[in-house]
Amino acid sequence: MTLIFAPHLENGIAFGIILSLGLFLYRTTQPKFTELAVQEGSIHFSPFGGEDIESSDVVKLVKYSGSLYFANAAYFETQMLEIIAKNKDQLKYIVVDVGALNQIDASGEEVLSELVQSCSDSGIQIIFSRTERLEAELFRSGFKKRFGEDRFFSRTAQALKHVWKELEGEEEHNGKVINIS
């Protein structure tokens, strides 16, 4: 390869830059998105969200790892919409663990805003946990003010506890009680 670009070194450098950028975009367009199993009424969760583990249909917990930016915002939205579509009849809350989310750009924030708004309109609340990395960014952009401070928790267990208490209040109103463990 070096001999091909030897007479025109600038072409080789440009080719290397374009190839590096392409590989970077390819690797980051589908970051790790994991649905975690949460048992009914529990603050404990498991990464094994398969068929053999009993998981709540009312509350879903997902973990997102990577940056949320223009190249993968659509992927994040698609994954969230798939979870909503699979559980739309009973789903009330989605807890999104963003502890491994490195950074977010305007495209990522727009996708989050649209998801939170459309889900809220259809009766599903999106809650964020482990938000300490993004606190300043979400505050500066007005995201936290727009959607409320009560959607953001420093720990996943706190978010789940909040969700179960909210559901317990709803269920007591309807005559059914959920025990929190």
Sequence and secondary structure as in RCSB ss.txt:
>XXXX:A:sequence
MTLIFAPHLENGIAFGIILSLGLFLYRTTQPKFTELAVQEGSIHFSPFGGEDIESSDVVKLVKYSGSLYFANAAY
FETQMLEIIAKNKDQLKYIVVDVGALNQIDASGEEVLSELVQSCSDSGIQIIFSRTERLEAELFRSGFKKRFGED
RFFSRTAQALKHVWKELEGEEEHNGKVINIS
>XXXX:A:secstr
 HHHHSTTHHHHHHHHHHHHHHHHHHHHSS EEEEEEE TT S EES  STTS   SSEEEEEEEEEESTTTHHH
HHHHHHHHHHHTTTT  EEEEEEEEEEEE HHHHHHHHHHHHHHHHTT EEEEES TTTHHHHHHTTHHHHH GG
GEESSHHHHHHHHHHHHHHHHHHHT      
